[in-house]
Amino acid sequence: MADSDRGASTDTGHGTDPTADATRGRIDPDRAAERITAFLRDGLADTGANGYVVGVSGGLDSAVGLRLAVDAVGPERVHGLVLPGAPSDPQNMVDARDLCESLGVDYDEESIEAHVEAVRGDAVALDERDAGNVRARARMLRLYAAANARDLLVLGPDNRSEHLLGYFTKGGDGVVDRAPLCDLYKTEVVALAEALVLDPRFVEKEPTAGLWAGQTDREELGAPYSVIDPVLRCLVDDGLDVDATAARVEATEETVARLADLHEASAHKRRPAPTPGLR
């Protein structure tokens, strides 16, 4: 969502990261999996937490995040939360349950409808986009409640494409303790899922945040990730301007300019809240 909530250091060090493929600018999925699982193991060692809690939506990113957490610390230290609420696709909820069960992950299922209706009941006028942001924040409330009750860390599966475009909700899916996929573009998450031999149904789904009926990432962002990711590599990783990027990639100048605008407009979402600088 391209507003102040959802939908609109960017340098992840890919130039020196040993997992990066310097010739293509892509990250090798097998080596990325090793790096991420070590990162997740270190997260528990550093904090003393008991494990991770993951919101399992039935989509690709949360499926990859859950699988990597299990590979890193074992299913007994991972807790899944399936958090349905209109307009959740019932099949996604089935897929989320199936994934938890296939990985041996204990999970709970809790509807977020009461949270959303409580906000509506306070006579707050919510349009479709506002209600979507409330849903994202309601899910984060439930994740942190579970984390606090069990002494767990919240694992957030947002990817680099979403992060650079501000395609997340402030106070919602943007609030996590560990973000293991945030160095990977969406197309790299797909490659990682294939390397992990994840069930193809997760890879083949149309990406969607599922925050209102009919919503898809492609429609909101104006392009598929196969177009978005090369554009972001040029704009952000290589520091090219719109004209130079449009000349290098298979995207129109209009698409490149729109993505550049989303990246710039959402910069505040990727930074800590500013202070007056008294210290």
N, C-alpha and C positions, 0 to 999 in steps of 0.2 A: 504494500500500500504506500502510495507516494504522498504521505502526509507527515505531520510532525511526530506521529507515533510509529506506524508501520509503513514500509514501502518507500522508500526513500527517506598505534603507529601502523597506516596502511602498508608499510614495508615489513614483510615477514622474513626478510633475509634470504629469499629464494636464491639469490645469486651465489651465496656461500654455503647454503644448506646441502649436505651430502646426499639428501633424498631427492634433490632437484635434477631433472634432465636438462642440462644446459643447452642442448641443441634444439629442444622443442619448448622449453619453458614449462614442461609438465613434470609432475612428481610421480615417480615410480610407485605403483600401488603396494607392492610387496614390502618395499623398504619403508613406505609411509605407515603401513600397518605395524611394523616393528617399532617404529618411533612412537606412534600413538599409544600402543599398549604399554610401552615403557613409561611414557608420560602419565598414563592413568595409574600405573602401579606407584610411581613416585608421588603422585598426588595424595595417596593414602598414607604413604610413609611420612610425608612432610607434615600432614595435618593431624594424623592419628585418628582419622575418621574410620568408621566401620565398613564403609563401602560407598556405592553410588545408587542414586535413584534416578530413573530415566522415565520421562513421559513418552509413552509408546503410542504413536498416532496411527500406525498402519502404513505410514509413508516411508520413503527410502531413507531419509537422513536419520530418523530415529531408529530404524531397523539396523543401519550400519553402526550407529552409536551404541546400541544395546549389544550387538554382537562383539564389538571391540572391547566393551567393558567386561563382558563375560570372558573373552580371551585373555584379558589383562589380569583380572583378579578372581575369576571363578564365579559361577552362577550364584553361589551361596552368599556372595558379597554384593550382589546386584538386586535391586528391587524395582519392579516395573509398576508404572501407574497408567492405566488406560482411562482416559478422561473424556467420555462422550458428552455430547450436548449439541442440540440442533445448531447447525445443519450437518452434523457428523454423518458421513456415509456409513451405513451399517456394515458394509463389506470391509471397510477399513478397520472397524472395531473387531470384526472376526479375525482379520489378518493380524491385528495387534495381539490378540489373545493367543492365536496359533503360534506366533513367533515366540512369545514368552514361554509357552509350554514346550516348544521344540528345543529351546535353549536351556530348559530347566530353571527358569527364573521365576521366583515367587512374585506374584503381582496382585494388585487390588484394582478394582474398577469402581470409579466414583463419578457420578454425573456432576457437571458444572452448572446445570440449569438453574439451581437455586441461587447461585451467586449472581448470575446474569439477571434473573427476575428480581432479585433484591435491589439491584441498581435501577431497574425499570420502575420498581415499586416506590422508589424515592422521588418519583416524578421527574427524573432526569431524562431529557429528550435525547434519544439515541437514534441516529441514522444507521444505515447498514454498516458503514465503516466503523463508527463508534462502538456498535455492538460487537463487531469483530475484535476490536482492541480489548473490550471488557472480557471477552472469552479467553483471549491470550493471557490476560492478567489473572483471571480466575484459575486457570491451569497452573500458573506459577505459584499462586497461593497454596494450592493443594500439594504441589511438589515440595515446597519449603516446609509445609506442615509435616509431611512424611519424613523429610530430611531431618528436621529437628527432633521428631519422635524417636528416630532410629539412629541418630548420629551419623548421617550420611551426607555426602556431597551431591549437589544437583549437577548432573551432566547435561549440557546443552548441545544439541546436534546441529545447530545452524552452520551453514557452510560459508566460504569466503565470498561467493557471488552475492548471497543475501546480505552479508555483512557490509560489503563495499557499496551496495545500493541502498542501505538503510531499510532493507526489507524484513524488518522485525519490529516488535512492539516494545517501546520503552516501558519498563516495569513488568514486562511479560516475558516472552522468550529471549529478550535481550539480557535478562538477569539470570546468571548461572555461576557455578563455582568452577567448573572446568569446561572448556570448549574444544574438544579434541578434533573437530572437523573444520575449524574456522580458518585453517591455513590452506584448505583444499577448495578449489572451485567445484561447482556442482558437477561438471563433466568428470572431474577427478574423483568425486564421490561415487559416481556411477562405475568408473573403472575399478575403484576399490571394492565396491560391492561385488563386481564380477570376479575379482581376484579372491574374495572371501567365499565365493560360490554361494552367495546369498540367494534365496528363493527368487526366481525371475519375476514373480508377480510384483515384487517391490521395485525392481528396476524398470519395469514396463509401465508403471503407473504415470499418469499425467501429474506433474508436480502441482500441488495446491496446499495453501495454508489451511483450507477447510474452515474459514471463519465466516463465510456466508455462502448461500446456495449458488452453485455454478462458478464460484471463484476459481481461477487458475493463475499460476505464476506467469505463464506466457501472456495471458490477456492483460494482466496488471502491468507487467514490465515492458510489454510491447515487442517481445522477441523470445525465442527459445534460448535455453542456456547454451546450445551449440553455437549461437551467434553472440550471446552476451559475454561468454568467458573469453574468447579471443579479443573482444573489444576492451574488456577490463584489463587484460594482460598488457595491452598497448598503452592504455590511458594511465594505469596505476603503476604496474610493475616497470614499464619502460619509460614512463613519463612523457609520452607523446601527446600532442594536441589533437583536437578533433579532426582536422584536415589530414594530418599524417596518419592517424589511426584508420580513417575511412579509406585511405589509399592502400593500406596494408591488409585489411580484413575484408571478408565477404559480407559487408553490411552497408546500408545506405548512410549517407552523411546525417540524415535526419535521425536514424536509429542511434548512431554514435553520439550525436549531440544530446539526445534524450537521456542516454545512459550517463553521459558526463554530467548532465544537470542533476540527475538523481544522486550521483556520487557526491557532488559538491553540496547539494541541499541537505544531505543527511549526515554531513561531517559531525555535527553536534551530537549525534547519537553514538558516535564511536569514541567520544572524548569524555573524561570525567567532568562533572559539573564545575564550571569556573568559580573561582573565589576572588575576593577583592585584593588578594596578594599582601595581606598584612604581615605574614610570616615568610 
